[in-house]
Amino acid sequence: MTDQRPGLELGLFMPNCSNMSSISTWRTVEDEWPYARNKAIALTAEAAGFSLLFPVSRWRGFGGETDYLGTSLETMTWASALLEATSRINIFSTVHVPVFNPVVVAKMGASLDHISGGRWGINIVSGWSREEFGMMGIELDEHGERYQRTAAFIEILRGLWSAPPRTFNHHSKWYDITNGVSLPQPPDMPKIANAGSSEDGKNLTARLCDWSFLSTPSLEATSAIVSDIKARAEAQQRSVRTAAFPFVLWRDSEDEAQAEIARIIEHKDAIAAQNWMDGASIESGSFDQFTLDMFTVGAGAVHVVGTAEQVANKLKLLYDGGLDAVLMVLQNFLGDTQAFERDIMPILRDMGVIAPTTGRQGAALT
Ligand SMILES: Cc1cc2nc3c(=O)[nH]c(=O)nc-3n(C[C@H](O)[C@H](O)[C@H](O)COP(=O)(O)O)c2cc1C
């Protein structure tokens, strides 16, 4: 960490959906999707000095033995409750463009911003599962058009949140807004993220978003992905922050950690994993470099596995490669968040990866 550069922001890719940790029947704790469990995890993460919580948005599961992600808490209502339960941590919702009218989302978002004192952010996803949207009678646009619509959606949000009331107009193939108004307006623009990994997705993020939530096949590949999105943003005279989602697991020895990974894979829900992987990468090729076994552990997360020391070093590698934040997937979210504070955060502090003040003594949240 340098004077100019803030430390790595710590976050969780929260289990608002069932079976969130891995596409496997192997578990060390009960499924953590119920709200009481999410609240306990959020409070624990906040107390430990984490700065970001982030949910998945899903409308149906992916079948197989686990019906992976089949039970889920809707993310606007989920964020509303968690923002009230917490006081410092930033919490995102994830919204599917084809499902919501942007005027409704502008109003819900401004309400959450108001309720939380500016701690709410939004991940705007174009959607990719034809089954999921087909269930609602919604046909997904062709991939490129999907991102044009997402751009229109973001422009409408920003317009309604900042233009003088009754002056905002937008007319496109998808939306007709005349003399648009949505009050209250947030005092500062809520942070907007996109998680697209295709050319269209990356260009949209660079042009219109504050955060890129990226997928990466390996630790080594991450810095090039980070540099690429940052360069695209710079070309637009903008800056974009980056977050990856690592699956983080550590044990006293590397062999024990790898044995646990082997157990997760041995119990994989192959049908659900294949359904997920096919749907997620069919158009963009985002996960082409993943094998089904890799994909099972953390559902597309990059693996950060070993002893506490090795895990800290791998997180340092991500930080040194330019990454701004991690949205961690954990095997046992509540217990592992507590253990992360005890086992890993002191090493990260000593290495200068997180600020010395990140933790219980004081918040260093950006
Ligand atoms: C960290 C992260 C979170 C994501 N969250 C969701 C989500 O909650 N719901 C969803 O439908 N897609 C989600 N996606 C999928 C992306 O929005 C996107 O569709 C996918 O990465 C494929 O990229 P592309 O649309 O650019 O082809 C997520 C992706 C990443 C990397």
The ligand as an SDF file (V2000), in Angstrom:
LIG
                    3D

 31 33  0  0  0  0  0  0  0  0999 V2000
  -19.0500  -10.9730   -9.6470 C   0  0  0  0  0  0  0  0  0  0  0  0
  -20.1550  -11.2790  -10.6190 C   0  0  0  0  0  0  0  0  0  0  0  0
  -21.4600  -11.1990  -10.1940 C   0  0  0  0  0  0  0  0  0  0  0  0
  -22.5230  -11.4700  -11.0610 C   0  0  0  0  0  0  0  0  0  0  0  0
  -23.7920  -11.4160  -10.5880 N   0  0  0  0  0  0  0  0  0  0  0  0
  -24.8170  -11.7780  -11.3990 C   0  0  0  0  0  0  0  0  0  0  0  0
  -26.1370  -11.8480  -10.8930 C   0  0  0  0  0  0  0  0  0  0  0  0
  -26.3670  -11.6210   -9.7080 O   0  0  0  0  0  0  0  0  0  0  0  0
  -27.1280  -12.2000  -11.7410 N   0  0  0  0  0  0  0  0  0  0  0  0
  -26.9050  -12.4860  -13.0580 C   0  0  0  0  0  0  0  0  0  0  0  0
  -27.8450  -12.8040  -13.7760 O   0  0  0  0  0  0  0  0  0  0  0  0
  -25.6530  -12.4260  -13.5640 N   0  0  0  0  0  0  0  0  0  0  0  0
  -24.6170  -12.0900  -12.7600 C   0  0  0  0  0  0  0  0  0  0  0  0
  -23.3370  -12.0770  -13.2650 N   0  0  0  0  0  0  0  0  0  0  0  0
  -23.1420  -12.3570  -14.6990 C   0  0  0  0  0  0  0  0  0  0  0  0
  -22.7450  -11.1260  -15.4810 C   0  0  0  0  0  0  0  0  0  0  0  0
  -23.6930  -10.0870  -15.3240 O   0  0  0  0  0  0  0  0  0  0  0  0
  -22.5530  -11.4310  -16.9530 C   0  0  0  0  0  0  0  0  0  0  0  0
  -23.7710  -11.8050  -17.5500 O   0  0  0  0  0  0  0  0  0  0  0  0
  -21.5550  -12.5470  -17.1770 C   0  0  0  0  0  0  0  0  0  0  0  0
  -20.3580  -12.2410  -16.4800 O   0  0  0  0  0  0  0  0  0  0  0  0
  -21.2530  -12.7390  -18.6640 C   0  0  0  0  0  0  0  0  0  0  0  0
  -20.6920  -11.5830  -19.2190 O   0  0  0  0  0  0  0  0  0  0  0  0
  -21.2770  -10.9050  -20.5230 P   0  0  0  0  0  0  0  0  0  0  0  0
  -22.7160  -10.5570  -20.2330 O   0  0  0  0  0  0  0  0  0  0  0  0
  -20.4420   -9.6910  -20.7470 O   0  0  0  0  0  0  0  0  0  0  0  0
  -21.2020  -11.8940  -21.6310 O   0  0  0  0  0  0  0  0  0  0  0  0
  -22.2710  -11.8300  -12.4100 C   0  0  0  0  0  0  0  0  0  0  0  0
  -20.9450  -11.9190  -12.8300 C   0  0  0  0  0  0  0  0  0  0  0  0
  -19.8840  -11.6630  -11.9570 C   0  0  0  0  0  0  0  0  0  0  0  0
  -18.4770  -11.7630  -12.4420 C   0  0  0  0  0  0  0  0  0  0  0  0
  1  2  1  0
  2  3  1  0
  2 30  2  0
  3  4  2  0
  4  5  1  0
  4 28  1  0
  5  6  2  0
  6  7  1  0
  6 13  1  0
  7  8  2  0
  7  9  1  0
  9 10  1  0
 10 11  2  0
 10 12  1  0
 12 13  2  0
 13 14  1  0
 14 15  1  0
 14 28  1  0
 15 16  1  0
 16 17  1  0
 16 18  1  0
 18 19  1  0
 18 20  1  0
 20 21  1  0
 20 22  1  0
 22 23  1  0
 23 24  1  0
 24 25  2  0
 24 26  1  0
 24 27  1  0
 28 29  2  0
 29 30  1  0
 30 31  1  0
M  END
$$$$
